Amino acid sequence: MIAPSANAWRRIRLKAQNAEVSLREFRSGVWAKDERSFVNVKNVLPDTTLLNITIYEFDESYHLRA
């Protein structure tokens, strides 16, 4: 995985904060949560380009929907 610069992370975090999204980094990539959706981004390039994105959507009982 190519690690983004500190400035790139700051921009991503600010965007996430403004959108009221939780953002966490793990070995499996960056995870974001917004209401009932979870997004996994495996790679973030220095220019903040996101690669290998998977979106998990859950219903109101938190059963996987898509």
Backbone as CSV, one residue per row, in Angstrom:
resi,resn,N_x,N_y,N_z,CA_x,CA_y,CA_z,C_x,C_y,C_z
1,MET,0.850,-1.179,0.000,0.000,0.000,0.000,0.894,1.240,0.000
2,ILE,0.546,2.203,-0.776,1.266,3.473,-0.826,0.635,4.389,0.215
3,ALA,1.424,4.887,1.138,0.899,5.750,2.200,0.833,7.198,1.731
4,PRO,-0.275,7.867,1.995,-0.382,9.276,1.629,0.413,10.147,2.592
5,SER,0.700,11.357,2.168,1.420,12.299,3.022,0.525,12.734,4.181
6,ALA,1.133,13.348,5.175,0.369,13.851,6.319,-0.674,14.867,5.865
7,ASN,-0.321,15.702,4.890,-1.279,16.693,4.372,-2.462,16.029,3.697
8,ALA,-2.209,14.942,2.972,-3.309,14.225,2.310,-4.261,13.666,3.356
9,TRP,-3.710,13.079,4.433,-4.563,12.545,5.502,-5.375,13.661,6.145
10,ARG,-4.753,14.813,6.357,-5.471,15.939,6.954,-6.657,16.352,6.089
11,ARG,-6.430,16.422,4.766,-7.523,16.796,3.849,-8.639,15.757,3.893
12,ILE,-8.262,14.471,3.909,-9.268,13.413,3.955,-10.052,13.497,5.260
13,ARG,-9.353,13.696,6.372,-10.019,13.803,7.672,-10.969,14.998,7.714
14,LEU,-10.531,16.142,7.184,-11.397,17.312,7.171,-12.645,17.068,6.337
15,LYS,-12.475,16.434,5.199,-13.639,16.111,4.371,-14.573,15.181,5.131
16,ALA,-14.020,14.196,5.810,-14.835,13.247,6.574,-15.541,13.952,7.728
17,GLN,-14.856,14.848,8.418,-15.471,15.556,9.536,-16.614,16.442,9.054
18,ASN,-16.423,17.122,7.943,-17.473,17.980,7.406,-18.680,17.175,6.956
19,ALA,-18.475,15.922,6.554,-19.570,15.074,6.092,-20.138,14.218,7.225
20,GLU,-19.631,14.416,8.462,-20.050,13.643,9.618,-19.849,12.144,9.387
21,VAL,-18.679,11.805,8.947,-18.300,10.418,8.679,-17.189,10.040,9.644
22,SER,-17.271,8.829,10.217,-16.178,8.333,11.052,-15.120,7.740,10.148
23,LEU,-13.855,8.029,10.432,-12.760,7.575,9.585,-11.693,6.945,10.457
24,ARG,-11.300,5.699,10.137,-10.267,4.989,10.892,-9.340,4.275,9.927
25,GLU,-8.065,4.173,10.307,-7.075,3.486,9.483,-6.669,2.181,10.164
26,PHE,-6.674,1.085,9.399,-6.254,-0.227,9.863,-5.347,-0.849,8.817
27,ARG,-4.793,-2.009,9.118,-3.963,-2.713,8.124,-4.763,-3.044,6.875
28,SER,-6.064,-3.229,7.029,-6.923,-3.563,5.887,-7.292,-2.337,5.064
29,GLY,-6.788,-1.165,5.440,-7.074,0.062,4.707,-7.768,1.076,5.597
30,VAL,-8.330,2.071,4.974,-9.072,3.113,5.677,-10.541,2.722,5.667
31,TRP,-11.181,2.827,6.823,-12.601,2.520,6.945,-13.353,3.788,7.300
32,ALA,-14.486,3.995,6.642,-15.357,5.123,6.949,-16.755,4.589,7.204
33,LYS,-17.468,5.223,8.145,-18.833,4.820,8.452,-19.722,6.045,8.336
34,ASP,-20.849,5.856,7.672,-21.833,6.917,7.524,-23.208,6.286,7.662
35,GLU,-23.881,6.545,8.764,-25.176,5.934,9.069,-25.070,4.424,8.981
36,ARG,-25.688,3.789,7.981,-25.678,2.326,7.874,-24.769,1.819,6.765
37,SER,-23.823,2.614,6.343,-22.875,2.199,5.306,-21.457,2.214,5.863
38,PHE,-20.681,1.218,5.451,-19.261,1.157,5.784,-18.494,1.122,4.470
39,VAL,-17.436,1.905,4.382,-16.628,1.984,3.169,-15.198,1.611,3.524
40,ASN,-14.618,0.690,2.754,-13.220,0.306,2.932,-12.445,0.770,1.717
41,VAL,-11.392,1.552,1.959,-10.506,2.024,0.902,-9.146,1.394,1.161
42,LYS,-8.736,0.494,0.272,-7.469,-0.219,0.468,-6.261,0.679,0.225
43,ASN,-6.355,1.605,-0.732,-5.210,2.445,-1.087,-5.631,3.895,-1.225
44,VAL,-4.818,4.793,-0.642,-4.996,6.238,-0.800,-3.676,6.776,-1.328
45,LEU,-3.721,7.361,-2.499,-2.511,7.907,-3.111,-2.191,9.278,-2.527
46,PRO,-0.954,9.750,-2.675,-0.571,11.071,-2.130,-1.454,12.228,-2.591
47,ASP,-2.045,12.120,-3.785,-2.928,13.196,-4.263,-4.368,12.997,-3.791
48,THR,-4.590,12.105,-2.831,-5.882,11.730,-2.231,-6.773,10.912,-3.155
49,THR,-6.226,10.373,-4.250,-6.976,9.446,-5.094,-7.213,8.171,-4.301
50,LEU,-8.448,7.675,-4.319,-8.808,6.468,-3.593,-8.885,5.287,-4.556
51,LEU,-8.282,4.156,-4.170,-8.279,2.952,-5.003,-8.797,1.754,-4.207
52,ASN,-9.333,0.771,-4.922,-9.816,-0.474,-4.307,-10.837,-0.188,-3.212
53,ILE,-11.960,0.379,-3.617,-13.016,0.790,-2.690,-14.109,-0.275,-2.651
54,THR,-14.512,-0.648,-1.432,-15.638,-1.568,-1.235,-16.634,-0.884,-0.313
55,ILE,-17.917,-0.911,-0.692,-18.966,-0.294,0.117,-19.885,-1.398,0.630
56,TYR,-20.115,-1.398,1.941,-21.021,-2.354,2.582,-22.222,-1.581,3.083
57,GLU,-23.428,-1.989,2.659,-24.651,-1.324,3.096,-25.455,-2.282,3.954
58,PHE,-25.971,-1.765,5.078,-26.743,-2.568,6.013,-28.153,-2.013,6.141
59,ASP,-29.113,-2.907,6.453,-30.484,-2.454,6.673,-30.606,-1.917,8.105
60,GLU,-31.828,-1.545,8.497,-32.024,-0.943,9.824,-31.722,-1.913,10.973
61,SER,-31.683,-3.218,10.707,-31.307,-4.214,11.714,-29.815,-4.580,11.616
62,TYR,-29.093,-3.864,10.793,-27.668,-4.069,10.540,-27.366,-5.451,9.960
63,HIS,-28.269,-5.919,9.113,-27.998,-7.100,8.304,-27.433,-6.612,6.964
64,LEU,-26.405,-7.298,6.478,-25.781,-6.875,5.232,-26.791,-6.911,4.094
65,ARG,-26.921,-5.780,3.394,-27.876,-5.647,2.289,-27.180,-5.682,0.944
66,ALA,-26.040,-5.027,0.845,-25.337,-4.962,-0.458,-23.853,-4.754,-0.222
